Amino acid sequence: MIMNGTKKRKKEQLTIATEKDITYSTLSDGFDWFYFINNSLPELNLDETDTTTSFLEYKLEIPLIISAISGGEDTGDKLNMQLAEVSNDEKIALELGSIRPYLEDKAKLSILKEIRSICKNNPLIANLGAVQVKSYLKILPSVIEEIGIDCFSIHLNPLQEAIQPEGEPLYKGIKEAIKSLKREINTPIIVKEIGIGLSRNVVVELMNIGIEYINIAGAGGTSWVKIESERITDKLKREIAREFYDWGIPTATILNEIRDLTKDVKIIATGGIDRGIKFAKAIALGAHLAGGSRIFVKKWTEGGQNAIRELIHVWKEVLKIAMFCTGCKNIDEFRANKNIIREKYAFNSFT
C-alpha cells in the first residue's frame, strides 16, 4: 500500500519522537522553579482528598489529559485506539493527533468514529492545525458533527510550519478562520500551541475572540523543531533549524503569568509534564487540566496499556498526597491557590 505524504510524515514524526532525544537542549519547563508549601497540620485525612473534576460535562477521576500524539497511519491509529480504551476506563480526557490524514482520506473517518464509540465515559477531542483549518473550513462543521467529538482543538504552530520541509507558514487570516469556525459549530473549541508556548498576550487575544479553552503547551518537553530537523535533508536548512532548538516559553512561566486569568478561561497545561509532581504543580498553578503526550507514547512503547495505567495511577496518588500535604480537600481548593505553591527564583517575564 502506498502511503500518502501526510501519513508518511506522521509515521516519521512518531518514529523520531519515540526513538530519538527530541527534548529541549537547555530550556526547562520551569516546574523546578516552584515548590509546594508543606502544611504539617492539614486537618484532614488522606482518604478524604477528592481528585475529581468536571470537564466538558464529564466527571473525570483526575484533571488529566493525554494530549495530541499521532494518527492517520497504522501505528498511530493503533495507539489512539488503545489510548481511547485506557482513557475511557480511567475517566481522563483524550485528544487525538491531527485529523488531517482522515480529511485527506475520508474513508478512514470510520476509525475516528470507532474511537468515539470507545470513549463513553470521557471527553474526546479532535485536533487540526490552524493553517489546515483555513483550508478545510467549508467541510469541517459536517466532519465534526459526523465524528461526534466533544471538543475541537486548533493548534497554532508557526515555528514548526516555518521549519518543516513540507511546512505551510501561512498565518495571515488565521484569527478570522478561528472566529468563522466558532460561528459555524456548536462544539466547544480549544486553541493550543504544540510545545513552544502561548504568551499572555496571545492568551488574552484568544479570550477576546471568545475562546473558552486554551492549551498553553509550553516549552521544556518535546521539541517539534528537533523532530522536524531530523527530517530535513538540506544541510543549510538543518543548520537554520538548530538555531531554534530552545525557542519557546516555559510551561510553568506561562501558568504563573496567567494565573489571574484562570477564573475566566479554562487553561490546559502541557509541555514537559512527565512526572506526577509536575502534574500536581501545574494544577496548583491554575491549570484546569494538565498532562502530556510523549510520556504516554513512551510508556505504551515500553509496556502497552498496562504501563499507561500504572503511570496514571502514580500521578493520581502523587496529586492526592500533594493535596493532603497542602491542606486541600478538593481540586477547587488546590487549583490556582497562591498559598500552597511558591516561586523559588526570580526570572524574566514573557509577554
C-alpha positions as CSV (number, residue, x, y, z in Angstrom):
1,M,0.0,0.0,0.0
2,I,1.4,3.4,-1.0
3,M,1.4,5.9,1.9
4,N,0.4,9.5,1.0
5,G,2.6,12.4,2.1
6,T,0.7,13.3,5.3
7,K,0.6,9.7,6.5
8,K,4.3,9.2,5.7
9,R,5.2,12.4,7.6
10,K,3.1,11.3,10.7
11,K,4.8,7.9,10.7
12,E,8.2,9.6,10.5
13,Q,7.4,12.0,13.3
14,L,6.1,9.3,15.6
15,T,9.2,7.2,15.0
16,I,11.5,10.1,15.7
17,A,9.6,11.0,18.8
18,T,9.9,7.5,20.3
19,E,13.5,6.7,19.2
20,K,15.5,9.9,19.5
21,D,16.2,12.5,22.1
22,I,13.9,15.3,20.9
23,T,13.6,17.2,24.2
24,Y,14.7,20.8,24.6
25,S,18.5,21.2,24.9
26,T,18.8,23.8,27.7
27,L,15.4,25.4,28.2
28,S,13.5,24.0,31.2
29,D,9.7,23.6,31.5
30,G,10.1,25.7,34.7
31,F,8.4,23.5,37.2
32,D,11.6,23.2,39.2
33,W,11.3,26.9,39.9
34,F,8.3,26.3,42.1
35,Y,7.9,24.4,45.3
36,F,4.9,23.5,47.5
37,I,4.4,25.0,50.9
38,N,4.2,22.0,53.3
39,N,1.3,22.0,55.7
40,S,2.1,19.8,58.7
41,L,-1.4,20.4,60.2
42,P,-3.7,19.8,57.2
43,E,-6.7,18.9,59.4
44,L,-7.9,16.2,57.0
45,N,-7.2,12.5,56.3
46,L,-5.5,11.4,53.1
47,D,-8.6,9.3,52.0
48,E,-10.7,12.5,52.2
49,T,-8.9,14.2,49.4
50,D,-11.1,14.3,46.2
51,T,-9.2,14.5,42.9
52,T,-12.3,14.5,40.7
53,T,-13.1,17.4,38.4
54,S,-15.5,18.3,35.7
55,F,-14.6,19.0,32.1
56,L,-16.9,19.3,29.0
57,E,-19.8,17.9,31.2
58,Y,-17.8,14.7,32.1
59,K,-16.7,13.9,35.6
60,L,-13.0,13.0,35.5
61,E,-11.2,10.9,38.1
62,I,-8.3,13.3,37.9
63,P,-7.7,16.6,35.9
64,L,-5.5,14.7,33.4
65,I,-5.4,14.9,29.6
66,I,-3.5,12.8,27.2
67,S,-2.7,15.4,24.5
68,A,-2.4,15.0,20.8
69,I,0.1,12.4,19.6
70,S,-0.4,10.9,16.2
71,G,-2.9,9.3,13.9
72,G,-3.7,8.6,10.3
73,E,-1.3,5.7,9.8
74,D,-1.3,2.2,11.2
75,T,0.9,2.7,14.3
76,G,-0.8,6.0,15.2
77,D,-4.3,4.5,14.7
78,K,-3.4,1.5,16.9
79,L,-2.0,3.8,19.6
80,N,-5.1,6.0,19.6
81,M,-7.4,3.0,19.9
82,Q,-5.6,1.8,22.9
83,L,-5.3,5.2,24.5
84,A,-9.1,5.5,24.0
85,E,-9.7,2.3,25.9
86,V,-7.4,3.4,28.8
87,S,-8.7,7.0,29.0
88,N,-12.3,5.7,29.0
89,D,-11.6,3.2,31.8
90,E,-9.6,5.7,33.8
91,K,-12.0,8.6,33.1
92,I,-9.5,11.1,31.8
93,A,-9.6,13.4,28.7
94,L,-8.1,12.3,25.4
95,E,-7.0,14.5,22.5
96,L,-6.3,12.8,19.2
97,G,-3.5,13.8,16.9
98,S,-4.1,15.9,13.8
99,I,-7.2,14.6,11.8
100,R,-5.7,15.9,8.6
101,P,-4.9,12.4,7.3
102,Y,-8.6,11.5,7.8
103,L,-9.7,14.6,5.9
104,E,-7.5,13.7,3.0
105,D,-8.8,10.1,3.1
106,K,-12.4,10.3,4.2
107,A,-12.8,6.5,4.0
108,K,-10.7,6.5,7.2
109,L,-13.1,8.6,9.1
110,S,-14.6,5.3,10.4
111,I,-11.6,5.0,12.6
112,L,-12.4,8.2,14.4
113,K,-16.0,7.1,14.8
114,E,-14.8,3.8,16.3
115,I,-12.6,5.8,18.8
116,R,-15.6,7.9,19.6
117,S,-17.6,4.7,20.3
118,I,-15.0,3.6,22.8
119,C,-14.9,6.9,24.7
120,K,-18.2,6.8,26.5
121,N,-17.0,7.9,30.0
122,N,-14.5,10.6,29.0
123,P,-14.3,13.6,26.7
124,L,-12.8,13.1,23.2
125,I,-11.1,16.0,21.4
126,A,-10.1,16.1,17.7
127,N,-7.3,18.3,16.6
128,L,-6.2,20.1,13.4
129,G,-3.6,22.7,12.6
130,A,-4.7,26.3,12.2
131,V,-3.4,26.6,8.6
132,Q,-5.4,23.5,7.7
133,V,-8.5,24.9,9.4
134,K,-8.4,27.7,6.8
135,S,-8.1,25.1,4.0
136,Y,-10.9,22.8,5.3
137,L,-13.2,25.5,6.7
138,K,-16.1,24.6,4.5
139,I,-16.2,20.9,5.3
140,L,-15.1,20.9,9.0
141,P,-18.5,21.6,10.5
142,S,-20.0,18.5,8.9
143,V,-17.0,16.3,9.7
144,I,-17.0,17.5,13.4
145,E,-20.7,16.6,13.6
146,E,-20.1,13.3,11.9
147,I,-17.4,12.2,14.3
148,G,-19.4,13.3,17.3
149,I,-16.5,14.7,19.3
150,D,-16.9,16.7,22.5
151,C,-14.4,19.4,21.6
152,F,-12.4,20.6,18.6
153,S,-8.8,21.6,19.1
154,I,-6.9,24.0,16.8
155,H,-3.2,24.0,17.1
156,L,-1.0,27.1,16.4
157,N,2.4,26.0,15.2
158,P,4.1,28.9,13.2
159,L,7.6,27.8,14.1
160,Q,7.0,24.2,13.1
161,E,5.5,25.3,9.8
162,A,8.5,27.5,9.1
163,I,11.0,24.7,9.8
164,Q,9.1,21.6,8.5
165,P,10.2,20.6,5.0
166,E,6.6,20.5,3.8
167,G,5.6,23.4,6.1
168,E,2.9,26.0,5.3
169,P,3.8,29.1,7.2
170,L,0.7,30.9,6.0
171,Y,-0.7,32.6,9.2
172,K,-2.4,35.6,7.6
173,G,-6.1,35.2,8.3
174,I,-5.8,32.6,11.0
175,K,-7.7,34.6,13.6
176,E,-10.6,35.1,11.3
177,A,-10.7,31.4,10.4
178,I,-10.9,30.5,14.1
179,K,-13.7,33.1,14.5
180,S,-15.5,31.7,11.4
181,L,-15.4,28.1,12.6
182,K,-16.6,29.2,16.1
183,R,-19.6,30.7,14.5
184,E,-20.4,27.6,12.4
185,I,-20.2,24.9,15.1
186,N,-21.8,24.3,18.5
187,T,-18.9,22.2,19.6
188,P,-16.5,23.9,22.0
189,I,-13.1,24.9,20.7
190,I,-9.7,24.6,22.3
191,V,-6.8,26.7,20.8
192,K,-3.4,25.4,21.7
193,E,0.3,25.5,20.9
194,I,2.4,22.4,20.3
195,G,5.1,22.7,22.9
196,I,6.5,26.1,22.3
197,G,4.1,28.1,24.5
198,L,1.4,30.8,24.2
199,S,2.3,34.2,25.6
200,R,0.0,36.0,27.9
201,N,-0.8,38.5,25.1
202,V,-1.9,35.6,22.8
203,V,-4.0,34.1,25.6
204,V,-5.8,37.4,26.2
205,E,-6.3,37.8,22.4
206,L,-7.9,34.4,22.2
207,M,-10.1,35.2,25.2
208,N,-11.2,38.4,23.4
209,I,-12.5,36.4,20.4
210,G,-14.5,34.1,22.7
211,I,-12.2,31.1,23.1
212,E,-13.1,29.4,26.4
213,Y,-10.5,26.6,26.4
214,I,-6.8,27.3,25.9
215,N,-3.9,24.8,26.0
216,I,-0.7,26.8,26.6
217,A,1.5,23.8,25.6
218,G,4.7,25.4,26.9
219,A,8.4,24.7,26.2
220,G,10.6,22.3,28.0
221,G,9.3,18.9,26.8
222,T,9.1,17.7,23.2
223,S,10.7,20.0,20.7
224,W,9.0,19.8,17.4
225,V,11.8,21.8,15.9
226,K,14.1,18.9,16.8
227,I,11.7,16.4,15.3
228,E,11.4,18.3,12.1
229,S,15.2,18.9,11.9
230,E,15.7,15.1,11.9
231,R,13.6,15.0,8.7
232,I,15.5,17.9,6.9
233,T,17.9,16.7,4.3
234,D,19.2,20.1,3.2
235,K,22.3,20.9,5.2
236,L,21.7,24.7,5.3
237,K,18.1,24.4,6.3
238,R,19.0,21.9,9.1
239,E,21.6,24.4,10.4
240,I,18.9,27.1,10.5
241,A,16.6,24.8,12.4
242,R,19.3,24.2,15.1
243,E,19.2,28.0,15.9
244,F,15.6,27.4,17.2
245,Y,16.2,24.3,19.4
246,D,15.5,26.3,22.6
247,W,12.9,28.8,21.3
248,G,9.8,29.0,23.5
249,I,8.2,30.0,26.8
250,P,8.5,27.5,29.7
251,T,5.2,26.0,30.7
252,A,5.4,27.0,34.4
253,T,6.3,30.5,33.4
254,I,3.2,30.9,31.4
255,L,1.0,29.4,34.2
256,N,2.4,31.8,36.7
257,E,1.9,34.8,34.5
258,I,-1.7,34.0,33.6
259,R,-2.9,32.6,37.0
260,D,-5.2,35.7,37.4
261,L,-7.0,34.7,34.1
262,T,-7.9,31.2,35.2
263,K,-11.2,32.3,36.7
264,D,-12.3,33.4,33.2
265,V,-10.9,30.8,30.9
266,K,-10.2,27.0,31.2
267,I,-6.4,26.6,30.9
268,I,-4.9,23.3,29.9
269,A,-1.2,22.8,30.7
270,T,1.0,20.5,28.6
271,G,4.7,20.8,27.8
272,G,7.4,19.0,29.8
273,I,5.0,17.3,32.2
274,D,6.5,13.9,32.6
275,R,6.3,13.4,36.4
276,G,3.4,13.3,38.8
277,I,4.8,16.2,40.9
278,K,5.0,18.4,37.7
279,F,1.4,17.4,37.0
280,A,0.4,18.5,40.5
281,K,2.3,21.8,40.3
282,A,0.5,22.6,37.0
283,I,-2.9,22.2,38.6
284,A,-1.8,24.2,41.7
285,L,-0.6,27.0,39.3
286,G,-4.1,27.3,37.8
287,A,-4.4,24.6,35.1
288,H,-7.9,23.1,34.7
289,L,-6.3,20.0,33.2
290,A,-2.7,19.1,32.8
291,G,-0.9,16.3,31.0
292,G,1.3,15.4,28.1
293,S,1.8,13.2,25.1
294,R,5.3,11.8,24.6
295,I,5.4,10.3,28.1
296,F,2.3,8.2,27.3
297,V,3.8,7.1,23.9
298,K,7.0,6.1,25.7
299,K,5.1,4.1,28.3
300,W,2.9,2.4,25.6
301,T,6.1,1.5,23.7
302,E,7.6,0.0,26.8
303,G,4.7,-1.8,28.2
304,G,1.5,-1.2,26.4
305,Q,-1.8,-0.2,28.1
306,N,-0.8,-1.6,31.5
307,A,2.2,0.8,31.6
308,I,0.0,3.7,30.8
309,R,-2.5,2.7,33.5
310,E,0.3,2.4,36.1
311,L,1.5,5.9,35.1
312,I,-2.0,7.4,35.6
313,H,-2.3,5.7,39.0
314,V,1.0,7.0,40.1
315,W,0.1,10.6,39.1
316,K,-3.2,10.3,40.8
317,E,-1.6,9.2,44.1
318,V,1.0,12.0,43.8
319,L,-1.8,14.5,43.3
320,K,-3.7,13.2,46.3
321,I,-0.6,13.4,48.6
322,A,0.2,16.9,47.3
323,M,-3.3,18.0,48.1
324,F,-3.2,16.3,51.5
325,C,0.2,17.9,52.4
326,T,-1.0,21.3,51.4
327,G,-4.3,21.0,53.3
328,C,-6.6,20.9,50.2
329,K,-9.6,18.7,50.4
330,N,-10.6,19.0,46.7
331,I,-9.4,20.3,43.4
332,D,-11.2,23.6,43.7
333,E,-9.2,24.4,46.9
334,F,-6.0,23.2,45.3
335,R,-6.2,24.8,41.8
336,A,-4.6,28.3,41.5
337,N,-4.1,28.5,45.2
338,K,-1.3,31.1,45.8
339,N,-1.0,30.0,49.4
340,I,0.3,26.5,48.6
341,I,2.9,27.0,45.9
342,R,5.7,29.5,45.7
343,E,8.4,30.6,43.2
344,K,12.0,29.7,44.2
345,Y,13.7,32.2,41.9
346,A,13.0,35.5,40.2
347,F,13.1,35.1,36.4
348,N,12.3,37.2,33.4
349,S,8.7,37.9,32.4
350,F,7.5,36.9,28.9
351,T,4.6,38.8,27.4
